[in-house]
Amino acid sequence: MNSFLYDGNCPFCNNTAKRLKSICLSKEIEFYSFRNLSPEKLQSIHMALTEEVLTANIQFIYKGFRYPGFFAIRKLAIHLKFYRYFFWILYLPLVPIIGILLMNYLKLRTGHESKK
């Protein structure tokens, strides 16, 4: 099973996950607030999932690989309504740098860092 994990206590993460879930076309992707899962369940999803990792960024576990933050959105984009036709833009040079900076800016602006 593929899993998208987010911090349910963070308004930015929570709103992002709700929006992505509403436009996700794949029935094979589960969306979870990591706050509702036991440490054992997190470890069964992926060995690298700790509270520190999950508090820092959203995570997308896809076919056993872990994609954090911007890379989670980029990997998920192919499964999203409308965005699936434009996901390739996220793989262009310099786009990851811009995406990471933008996500960090939005997290700071919405108070994500104070939720740790």
SULJOUR-V455139 format. One record per helix or strand. SS is the DSSP state (a for helix, b for strand). FROM is the first residue (numbers start at 0). LEN is the number of residues. If there is no record, write none. Layout:
((SS,FROM,LEN) (SS,FROM,LEN))
//
This chain:
((b,1,5) (a,10,13) (b,23,1) (b,28,5) (a,33,3) (a,38,7) (a,50,6) (b,58,4) (b,64,4) (a,68,11) (b,79,1) (a,82,3) (a,86,5) (a,94,15) (a,111,4))
//
